[in-house]
């Protein structure tokens, strides 16, 4: 049985430092972000969701007429709002992946990005629930991009897998997956 990391630990982590992971100036993290952005299919996106947005490191560069970044940490969301300034197309909300069915009941997205969230310490044993939530919010012919440390990542979505790419990331291996929800 896995233990879910308490939110108060994440709040402390984000309390005073707008970049506690040190992504902003780390060449490995800049490369990670650039690879993720390069995997996004070139098209116009109406609505984009970034799950686990943290301080908006990736969110601020996502395409889309309307971009929503969510994170469980209120402190991370505060940093993300400061980071992106007055970009009207981007908004942030303190929420977890599991809150989506409650605040986005009728909303669907043509691009969902999930980075560094689908680990047992954040989702426990809830793989089937995660699949269901993403299936409900991803539009037909929409894209899902997942970016995670391969050694910790345990999911594979039931969508059409367009691309799966591994590359060295610090002392780990990162995996990127690009899925498309095929219209039946």
trRosetta pair geometry for C-beta under 8 A, 3 or more apart (Angstrom, degrees):
i j d omega theta_ij theta_ji phi_ij phi_ji
1 125 7.3 -65 -136 -33 62 128
2 120 3.8 -109 -148 170 166 117
2 121 6.7 -115 169 -73 116 44
2 124 5.4 178 77 -137 105 54
2 125 6.4 152 29 -47 104 80
3 121 6.9 4 87 -123 66 71
3 124 8.0 -45 -178 -104 5 86
4 121 6.5 120 -137 -176 35 45
4 122 6.9 73 -143 -129 81 16
4 123 7.9 168 -109 25 99 5
4 124 5.3 -39 -65 -60 100 101
5 9 5.7 -97 174 64 95 134
5 10 6.6 94 126 -44 117 101
5 121 4.6 43 -29 166 104 103
5 122 6.5 -21 27 -78 107 60
6 9 4.9 100 72 -3 85 101
6 10 7.6 -159 103 0 51 84
7 10 5.5 -56 -155 39 45 111
7 11 6.1 49 147 -24 74 103
7 72 5.6 -122 -119 153 103 115
7 73 7.1 176 -163 -88 84 63
8 11 5.3 -47 -144 35 37 116
8 12 6.5 41 154 -20 65 100
9 12 5.8 -52 -152 34 31 111
9 13 6.5 38 148 -25 63 106
10 13 5.3 -50 -149 31 36 119
10 14 6.4 15 158 -2 67 108
10 72 6.1 50 90 93 161 108
10 73 4.6 -124 137 -77 110 112
10 76 7.5 -41 160 -24 104 121
11 14 6.2 -68 -147 49 29 96
11 15 6.3 60 149 -67 64 86
11 73 5.6 174 -85 -139 55 91
11 74 6.6 16 -115 40 104 88
11 75 5.4 120 -149 -2 64 121
12 15 5.4 -19 -148 -24 34 122
13 20 5.3 163 166 112 81 170
13 73 7.4 -83 65 -110 99 152
14 17 7.1 -113 -145 65 35 71
14 20 6.1 -115 -92 -6 50 133
14 54 7.9 -164 -101 -153 126 72
14 55 7.7 177 -137 -65 111 95
14 73 4.7 101 18 161 152 147
14 75 3.6 152 109 99 108 116
14 76 4.5 -85 -128 -58 159 73
14 79 6.6 -125 -171 -5 106 132
15 75 5.4 -74 -89 -128 35 161
17 20 4.4 109 89 -75 125 77
18 55 5.6 105 175 -133 74 144
18 79 4.1 162 -138 -141 81 121
18 82 6.9 -84 -123 74 135 131
18 83 7.0 153 179 -63 125 105
19 22 5.9 92 137 -93 101 29
19 23 5.9 -127 -160 37 105 78
19 24 4.9 -48 -130 -9 159 115
19 55 6.0 -89 -87 29 63 164
19 57 7.7 98 -120 -76 98 117
19 79 7.7 176 -51 178 54 144
21 29 7.4 132 126 -103 109 152
21 54 7.3 -36 7 -152 132 151
22 25 6.7 -58 -180 51 81 86
22 26 5.4 88 126 -41 89 119
22 29 7.6 164 107 -1 63 151
23 26 5.8 -77 -138 32 27 112
23 29 4.0 -140 -144 157 71 155
23 30 7.8 138 172 -55 72 58
23 33 7.6 92 178 -42 116 124
23 54 7.9 90 1 116 149 154
23 55 7.9 179 43 48 127 117
23 57 4.9 -5 108 -126 148 157
24 29 7.7 -7 -7 94 17 134
24 57 6.9 -128 -74 -117 67 108
25 30 8.0 -11 -156 -42 14 117
26 29 4.1 63 79 15 109 109
26 30 6.6 178 86 -12 54 83
27 30 5.5 -53 -140 38 33 112
27 31 6.2 37 157 -20 66 105
28 31 5.7 -54 -150 37 29 113
28 32 6.4 35 149 -24 63 105
28 169 6.0 121 179 -154 115 67
28 170 5.4 97 158 -55 167 79
29 32 5.2 -44 -143 32 38 118
29 33 6.4 39 155 -18 65 101
29 57 7.6 -42 160 173 119 147
30 33 5.8 -52 -150 36 31 110
30 34 6.4 30 151 -18 64 108
31 34 5.7 -57 -146 39 31 111
31 35 6.3 33 156 -20 66 104
32 35 6.0 -54 -150 34 27 110
32 36 6.5 27 153 -18 62 107
32 147 6.9 121 179 174 99 138
32 169 6.1 60 -85 -123 117 124
32 174 6.4 -169 -121 -102 106 172
33 36 5.7 -56 -150 37 32 113
33 37 6.3 28 155 -16 67 108
33 57 6.5 -113 -93 144 137 99
33 58 5.5 -156 -131 -95 99 85
33 61 7.3 82 170 48 116 143
34 37 5.8 -54 -144 40 31 110
34 38 6.2 32 155 -22 64 108
35 38 5.7 -58 -148 35 30 112
35 39 6.7 32 154 -25 63 105
35 147 8.0 132 93 -120 103 130
35 165 7.5 -140 176 101 123 140
35 167 7.1 -141 -115 32 167 148
35 176 6.4 -138 135 -48 113 153
36 39 6.0 -59 -158 27 31 112
36 40 7.6 41 148 -33 61 94
36 58 6.3 -30 96 -133 146 129
36 113 7.3 80 174 -151 121 123
36 115 6.9 -10 -117 -87 156 129
36 145 6.4 118 -161 150 87 137
36 147 5.1 -43 -96 -59 118 151
36 176 6.5 -162 -96 -118 67 126
37 40 6.0 -40 -163 7 41 115
37 58 7.5 -164 -60 -150 93 89
37 61 5.9 -37 -100 123 137 123
37 62 7.7 -138 -111 -95 90 52
39 145 5.8 131 102 -127 123 130
39 163 6.6 -148 -145 78 109 138
39 165 7.6 -146 -92 20 129 134
39 176 5.8 -160 -55 162 163 138
39 178 5.1 -152 171 -67 115 128
40 62 7.6 157 -89 -142 162 73
40 63 6.5 163 139 16 147 114
40 111 6.8 32 -143 -144 109 141
40 143 7.2 131 -143 109 66 151
40 145 6.5 -65 -83 -41 75 151
41 143 5.9 -179 17 -68 113 157
41 178 7.7 124 -36 -173 92 134
44 63 7.8 -129 -137 155 37 125
44 65 7.6 38 176 -36 94 101
45 48 5.2 54 138 -59 138 103
45 63 5.2 112 27 110 119 98
45 64 4.1 -52 98 -97 112 78
45 65 6.9 -157 100 3 59 74
45 110 5.2 -165 -142 82 82 113
45 111 4.9 -28 -133 -1 144 124
46 64 6.9 5 100 -155 14 83
46 65 5.1 -24 -145 33 45 121
46 66 6.7 2 157 28 60 96
46 110 5.8 84 37 9 85 127
47 64 6.5 58 -148 -165 10 123
47 65 7.2 -42 -62 61 47 90
47 66 5.1 -17 -107 73 69 104
47 67 7.9 162 -160 -84 45 35
47 68 7.6 4 -169 2 89 103
47 107 7.1 -145 170 -174 158 99
47 108 7.2 115 74 98 139 49
47 109 4.7 -115 112 -119 99 67
47 110 6.1 110 56 12 71 81
47 111 7.7 -179 99 36 49 73
48 62 5.2 -177 138 144 153 129
48 63 6.8 140 -56 84 152 55
48 64 3.5 -119 -7 -59 120 162
48 66 7.1 171 25 91 71 52
48 67 4.5 -16 70 -111 108 77
48 68 7.2 174 90 26 57 63
48 109 6.1 97 -119 -163 19 115
48 110 7.3 -51 -77 63 62 71
48 111 4.5 -14 -116 73 87 106
48 112 7.6 175 -161 -82 56 34
48 113 7.2 19 180 -3 100 104
49 67 7.8 173 -81 -159 24 56
49 68 5.3 -15 -112 68 69 97
49 69 7.9 150 -165 -90 49 31
49 70 7.2 -6 -169 4 94 107
49 109 4.5 -91 -5 -79 105 166
49 111 7.4 177 29 97 61 59
49 112 4.8 -8 65 -116 102 77
49 113 7.1 -174 94 29 54 67
49 137 6.9 -2 7 143 160 134
50 53 4.4 80 113 -87 114 100
50 58 6.3 172 -144 94 136 104
50 59 4.5 -142 43 -95 166 92
50 62 6.1 -152 -61 -31 121 157
50 67 6.7 27 -10 -180 108 99
50 68 7.1 -169 27 95 73 48
50 69 4.3 -17 67 -109 114 76
50 70 7.1 168 85 23 62 61
50 113 4.8 -13 -113 67 70 108
50 115 7.7 -16 -166 14 89 102
51 70 5.9 -12 -119 62 54 101
51 97 5.4 53 -162 -91 131 93
51 100 7.9 -39 -103 -61 117 132
51 112 6.7 22 -11 -177 110 96
51 113 6.9 -176 24 89 71 52
51 114 4.5 -10 63 -105 114 81
51 115 7.8 154 78 21 68 56
51 117 5.6 -84 128 18 99 166
52 70 7.6 5 -29 88 29 70
52 71 6.1 76 -141 -107 29 79
52 97 7.7 -8 -42 -52 89 103
52 114 6.2 73 21 -156 116 63
52 115 5.6 -147 89 66 119 62
52 116 5.6 -168 148 74 144 80
52 117 3.6 -144 -53 -59 143 118
52 122 7.9 22 -96 -174 123 162
53 56 5.8 19 161 -84 109 50
53 58 7.1 -131 -140 59 68 91
53 59 4.6 28 -149 -49 117 132
53 69 3.1 63 -84 -172 168 110
53 70 6.1 119 0 48 110 27
53 71 5.0 -105 50 -46 76 104
53 76 7.4 148 87 141 75 117
53 77 7.9 70 76 -97 114 67
53 80 5.9 51 124 -111 116 153
53 92 6.6 -134 81 -124 151 102
54 57 6.0 -6 84 7 121 104
54 71 5.8 140 -61 -103 25 146
54 73 7.8 26 -123 47 49 123
54 76 5.1 -96 -154 -164 41 127
54 79 7.9 -38 154 81 65 122
54 80 6.9 139 108 -70 43 112
54 116 7.9 19 -40 69 123 135
55 76 5.8 -108 -64 -160 59 76
55 79 4.1 -49 -124 114 98 119
55 80 5.0 -172 -164 -71 34 69
55 83 5.6 100 160 -27 89 149
56 59 4.2 -77 -143 55 67 116
56 60 4.9 71 156 -37 103 97
56 69 5.9 -178 -100 30 77 178
56 79 7.4 -159 11 113 98 77
56 80 3.5 127 -33 -143 106 86
56 81 7.8 156 -35 -35 142 27
56 83 4.5 177 64 77 128 134
56 84 5.2 -110 178 -40 160 108
56 90 7.6 78 -140 167 124 142
56 92 7.1 -77 -74 -78 110 131
57 60 7.3 -71 -174 18 7 104
57 83 7.8 -57 -66 170 46 164
58 61 6.4 -82 -168 46 42 97
58 62 6.6 55 144 -49 77 98
58 113 6.7 -140 130 136 134 147
58 115 6.2 100 5 9 160 154
59 62 5.7 -43 -151 2 37 117
59 67 6.3 146 -171 149 85 128
59 69 4.0 -13 -114 -77 151 135
59 80 6.5 28 51 -155 146 120
59 84 7.1 -61 105 -69 107 136
59 90 6.4 113 150 -150 104 126
59 92 7.6 62 155 -87 166 99
60 83 6.3 -103 -58 128 139 107
60 84 4.9 -161 -102 -98 102 96
60 87 7.2 137 -139 14 79 160
60 90 6.7 5 -109 -105 54 170
62 67 5.2 136 82 -126 118 139
62 111 7.4 178 -175 111 116 135
62 113 6.5 -133 -107 -1 134 148
63 111 7.4 67 70 29 89 165
64 67 4.6 121 75 -67 128 87
64 89 6.9 160 100 164 75 120
64 111 6.5 -131 -75 46 122 125
65 89 6.2 -129 170 -140 33 117
66 89 5.9 -130 -100 -163 38 75
66 91 7.8 -13 -168 13 85 102
67 89 5.9 56 14 136 91 87
67 90 4.6 -19 71 -106 108 73
67 91 7.4 158 86 25 59 58
68 90 7.9 165 -83 -155 27 53
68 91 5.7 -19 -110 71 70 86
68 92 7.3 144 -163 -100 58 29
68 93 6.5 -4 -171 8 105 110
69 77 7.8 168 105 -119 101 78
69 80 5.9 -135 97 177 144 153
69 90 7.0 18 -6 -170 107 98
69 91 7.6 -170 27 95 74 39
69 92 4.7 -25 70 -108 95 83
69 93 7.6 163 84 25 50 64
70 92 7.2 156 -86 -161 37 63
70 93 5.2 -24 -104 72 86 87
70 94 7.4 108 -155 -149 74 10
70 95 4.4 -48 -156 63 124 95
70 96 7.4 -175 146 -85 118 7
70 97 7.7 146 100 -71 129 47
70 99 7.6 -156 -174 66 144 116
70 100 7.5 -171 36 -78 172 90
71 76 4.5 -80 118 94 152 132
71 77 5.6 -170 54 -60 106 82
71 80 7.2 149 7 -22 134 144
71 92 7.5 -15 15 -166 96 108
71 94 6.7 -46 75 -123 66 56
71 95 7.7 83 48 51 23 50
72 76 7.9 52 63 34 51 132
72 94 7.0 55 -162 -170 21 77
72 95 7.3 -60 -91 113 50 18
72 96 4.7 30 -87 -82 101 88
72 122 7.9 -165 -8 -146 145 102
73 76 3.7 79 83 4 115 107
73 77 6.7 -179 98 -10 63 80
73 94 7.2 -110 93 -131 22 99
74 77 5.6 -54 -152 35 34 114
74 78 6.6 40 149 -23 66 101
74 94 4.7 -3 -91 -102 68 148
75 78 5.6 -47 -150 30 35 114
75 79 6.7 33 152 -15 64 102
76 79 5.8 -56 -154 38 34 110
76 80 6.3 37 148 -23 67 106
77 80 5.4 -51 -145 35 34 115
77 81 6.4 37 155 -22 66 101
77 92 4.8 164 -151 143 90 127
77 93 7.1 -75 -128 117 138 7
77 94 4.9 -96 -18 -70 155 82
78 81 5.9 -52 -151 32 30 111
78 82 6.7 28 152 -14 62 106
79 82 5.7 -56 -151 39 34 111
79 83 6.1 37 151 -26 67 109
80 83 5.5 -54 -145 34 31 115
80 84 6.3 10 164 -5 66 110
80 92 4.9 130 99 -93 128 157
81 84 6.6 -67 -144 44 24 96
81 92 5.6 -120 -65 35 84 135
82 85 7.6 20 177 -67 31 52
84 87 4.9 -77 167 27 100 118
84 90 5.1 -92 172 93 153 143
84 92 7.8 150 28 -32 138 117
87 90 4.5 30 101 25 115 109
93 103 7.1 -167 159 124 154 157
95 99 4.0 -126 -165 77 98 141
95 100 6.9 115 145 -64 130 58
95 103 6.2 -101 -109 29 151 144
96 99 4.9 109 50 -5 68 100
97 100 6.1 -27 -172 -12 40 116
97 114 7.7 41 -99 -123 127 121
97 117 6.3 129 -42 156 129 138
97 122 7.9 80 11 146 123 109
97 123 6.9 -21 59 -97 142 104
97 130 6.5 8 145 -119 139 88
97 133 6.4 114 163 106 88 159
98 101 7.7 -37 -179 17 46 98
98 126 7.3 -21 -85 153 117 165
98 129 7.1 18 -111 139 94 130
98 133 7.2 -112 -108 -77 42 156
99 102 5.5 -70 -169 44 60 111
99 103 5.9 16 149 5 95 111
100 103 6.8 -78 -138 50 28 83
100 104 5.0 -32 -170 37 71 121
100 133 5.5 99 67 -171 127 118
100 137 6.1 -59 162 -48 133 149
101 104 7.1 -62 -98 61 15 79
101 105 6.8 54 179 -98 52 60
101 133 6.0 -104 -45 -120 100 92
101 136 6.8 35 -100 87 94 153
102 105 7.2 -5 -158 -61 15 88
104 107 3.9 -74 -167 46 91 120
104 137 6.2 32 120 -112 132 124
107 137 6.5 12 101 -138 78 97
108 136 7.9 -125 -101 144 90 52
108 137 5.5 178 -123 -167 55 47
108 138 6.9 18 -163 126 91 3
108 139 4.5 106 145 -69 121 82
108 142 7.4 -143 162 -46 100 154
109 112 5.2 106 91 -63 135 85
109 137 5.7 23 14 151 96 94
109 138 6.3 -42 67 -107 82 48
109 139 6.4 -143 81 -11 28 94
109 142 6.3 107 104 -156 61 148
110 139 4.9 -29 -88 39 66 132
110 141 7.6 -11 -142 98 94 77
110 142 4.4 -142 -144 -115 44 96
110 143 7.1 36 155 21 63 77
111 142 6.5 -148 -61 -169 35 92
111 143 5.1 -2 -112 65 73 95
111 144 7.9 166 -158 -83 47 33
111 145 7.4 4 -169 2 91 102
112 134 6.3 -177 99 -143 164 95
112 137 6.8 95 -77 104 138 109
112 138 5.6 -82 -3 -90 129 98
112 142 7.1 57 -4 147 91 123
112 143 7.5 -169 31 98 63 53
112 144 4.9 -11 66 -113 100 76
112 145 7.5 -179 92 28 53 63
113 144 7.9 171 -82 -159 31 49
113 145 5.0 -9 -115 65 74 102
113 147 7.8 0 -172 6 89 105
114 117 5.4 -93 -173 42 94 120
114 118 6.1 60 143 -31 129 110
114 134 7.9 -57 -36 -98 141 130
114 144 7.3 1 6 -172 106 93
114 145 7.3 175 29 90 63 54
114 146 5.0 -13 70 -110 100 75
114 147 7.5 174 92 27 53 64
115 146 7.5 164 -82 -160 47 44
115 147 4.4 -4 -114 63 89 103
115 148 7.2 -175 -151 -68 46 62
116 119 7.5 -21 -175 -14 50 117
116 147 7.1 -19 -30 96 69 83
116 148 6.2 157 -81 -112 37 68
116 149 7.6 52 -111 -10 76 88
117 122 5.4 -120 -170 116 59 158
117 123 7.2 80 147 -42 77 108
117 148 7.9 -96 37 -93 49 109
118 122 7.2 -90 -89 73 12 120
118 123 6.0 -3 -139 -5 50 143
118 130 6.8 101 -122 -164 102 160
118 146 6.6 -13 10 -152 144 123
118 148 5.8 -71 56 -81 99 149
118 153 6.0 50 94 -136 104 83
118 154 7.3 -145 145 44 95 70
118 155 5.1 -71 172 12 137 130
119 122 5.3 73 60 18 78 101
119 123 6.9 137 66 17 33 92
119 148 7.1 169 -58 -154 89 123
119 149 7.7 23 -84 48 124 101
119 152 4.8 -6 -120 150 111 118
119 153 6.9 -67 -86 -87 73 51
119 154 7.7 105 -127 5 41 97
120 123 6.8 -80 -119 60 25 73
120 124 6.3 48 -164 -122 65 18
120 125 7.5 22 -134 -65 91 54
120 152 7.6 -123 12 -174 86 88
120 154 6.9 50 -51 3 89 140
123 126 4.9 -119 170 54 87 103
123 127 7.3 92 132 -69 130 50
123 130 5.8 5 -155 -61 144 131
126 129 4.2 -44 -177 44 97 119
126 130 5.7 107 119 -29 89 91
127 130 5.6 -57 -150 34 31 113
127 131 6.5 32 154 -19 66 103
127 154 6.9 -92 -87 110 124 105
127 155 5.7 177 -135 -101 101 95
128 131 5.6 -49 -149 34 35 114
128 132 6.4 35 152 -19 65 106
129 132 5.6 -55 -148 37 33 112
129 133 6.3 35 154 -21 67 105
130 133 5.9 -53 -146 35 30 111
130 134 6.4 22 159 -11 65 108
130 155 6.6 -73 95 -108 142 148
131 134 6.2 -63 -149 42 26 104
131 135 6.0 27 155 -21 65 112
131 155 7.7 -176 -64 -154 89 118
131 157 6.4 161 -119 -132 86 70
131 158 6.1 52 -156 9 126 106
132 135 5.7 -56 -143 38 28 113
132 136 6.3 27 158 -20 63 108
133 136 5.9 -61 -153 35 27 110
133 137 6.6 0 160 0 64 112
134 137 6.3 -70 -143 46 31 95
134 138 5.6 23 166 -20 72 117
134 144 6.3 51 -178 -111 128 143
134 157 6.6 -70 95 -126 148 127
135 138 6.3 -55 -126 36 22 104
135 158 7.5 -4 -79 62 122 105
135 181 7.3 145 -130 -120 62 132
138 142 4.4 -160 -178 81 81 133
138 143 8.0 -145 -155 57 115 16
138 144 5.9 -39 -108 -59 146 107
138 159 7.6 -49 108 -83 158 147
138 181 4.8 138 124 -22 120 148
139 142 3.9 111 58 -44 75 123
139 181 7.1 159 90 67 37 132
140 181 5.9 -114 -125 114 36 104
140 182 7.5 -13 -160 131 80 22
140 183 4.0 72 172 -95 120 84
140 184 7.6 -94 -127 9 126 66
141 180 6.7 -8 -150 -177 42 103
141 181 6.6 -71 -17 78 14 75
141 182 7.1 43 -82 -130 57 30
141 183 5.1 -13 -42 -34 93 105
142 180 7.3 169 86 -150 32 61
142 181 5.1 10 53 34 80 113
143 178 6.6 -19 -165 -168 108 86
143 179 6.8 147 -158 80 56 53
143 180 5.6 -30 -99 -98 68 70
143 181 7.9 -143 -73 7 22 78
144 157 6.2 -7 91 46 151 174
144 159 6.2 115 28 40 126 158
144 177 7.8 -5 110 109 90 95
144 178 7.5 155 82 -156 53 40
144 179 4.3 -10 59 60 100 107
144 180 7.7 -170 20 -77 76 24
144 181 7.1 75 -15 -35 107 94
145 176 6.9 -14 -168 -167 92 92
145 177 7.1 165 -151 84 46 54
145 178 5.4 -8 -103 -103 81 70
145 179 7.7 -169 -74 23 35 71
146 153 7.7 126 149 -150 123 137
146 155 7.4 -125 -151 82 166 114
146 157 7.4 160 -22 -17 138 120
146 175 7.8 2 109 108 96 89
146 176 7.1 160 84 -154 56 44
146 177 4.6 2 53 51 100 102
146 179 7.6 32 -2 -3 101 109
147 174 6.6 3 -172 -177 83 113
147 175 7.5 -180 -143 88 43 48
147 176 5.2 -5 -102 -104 80 78
147 177 8.0 -163 -69 23 43 64
148 152 6.7 -120 165 77 107 92
148 153 3.8 113 110 -81 136 128
148 174 7.1 162 88 -151 28 70
148 175 5.9 -17 65 58 76 89
149 152 4.6 43 84 25 105 108
149 153 6.3 168 76 -28 49 96
149 169 7.0 -125 -107 76 77 129
149 172 4.6 -34 -146 166 106 154
149 173 7.2 104 -164 69 62 48
149 174 6.2 -55 -102 -100 44 61
149 175 7.8 60 162 14 10 82
150 153 5.7 -58 -131 30 29 114
150 166 6.1 19 -65 -125 149 106
150 172 7.0 162 33 166 78 97
150 173 4.3 -32 30 94 128 97
150 174 6.4 151 -25 -153 90 9
150 175 4.2 99 -86 -26 93 110
151 172 5.9 -119 13 -145 117 100
151 173 6.6 107 -30 41 89 88
153 175 6.0 -122 48 47 154 125
156 161 7.7 -27 -169 -74 99 133
156 177 7.6 -165 -129 -124 68 164
157 161 7.8 144 65 -77 86 88
157 177 7.4 153 19 127 105 140
157 179 5.2 -42 75 -72 132 169
159 179 3.9 86 85 174 124 122
159 180 6.2 -175 160 74 115 30
159 181 5.0 -68 -127 -85 124 59
159 182 7.1 155 -161 -2 77 77
160 179 6.3 135 71 -162 48 71
160 180 4.8 -28 68 63 107 86
160 181 7.6 170 20 -94 87 15
160 182 5.0 74 -19 -36 127 111
161 164 6.0 0 176 -41 123 106
161 177 6.4 -58 -137 -163 99 102
161 178 7.5 106 -163 76 57 53
161 179 5.7 -39 -98 -100 51 78
162 178 4.5 -55 64 103 109 100
162 179 6.6 171 5 -108 87 20
162 180 5.6 69 -42 -12 117 103
163 176 7.3 -6 115 110 99 98
163 177 7.3 171 90 -150 58 39
163 178 4.4 24 48 38 94 113
164 175 6.7 -9 -170 -170 87 100
164 176 7.1 170 -150 86 40 57
164 177 5.2 0 -106 -106 79 77
164 178 7.8 -145 -65 25 45 67
165 175 7.1 154 80 -154 45 52
165 176 4.7 -6 57 54 96 102
166 173 5.5 4 -170 173 106 113
166 174 6.9 158 -152 82 54 50
166 175 5.3 -22 -96 -98 75 74
166 176 8.0 -167 -73 20 31 70
167 173 7.2 162 81 -158 22 71
167 174 5.7 -17 62 58 74 97
167 176 8.0 9 11 -2 101 105
168 172 7.8 147 -160 88 55 42
168 173 6.1 -51 -104 -106 45 65
168 174 7.6 52 140 13 8 85
169 172 5.2 -25 76 76 88 89
169 173 6.6 107 24 -147 86 15
169 174 3.8 64 -16 -29 138 109
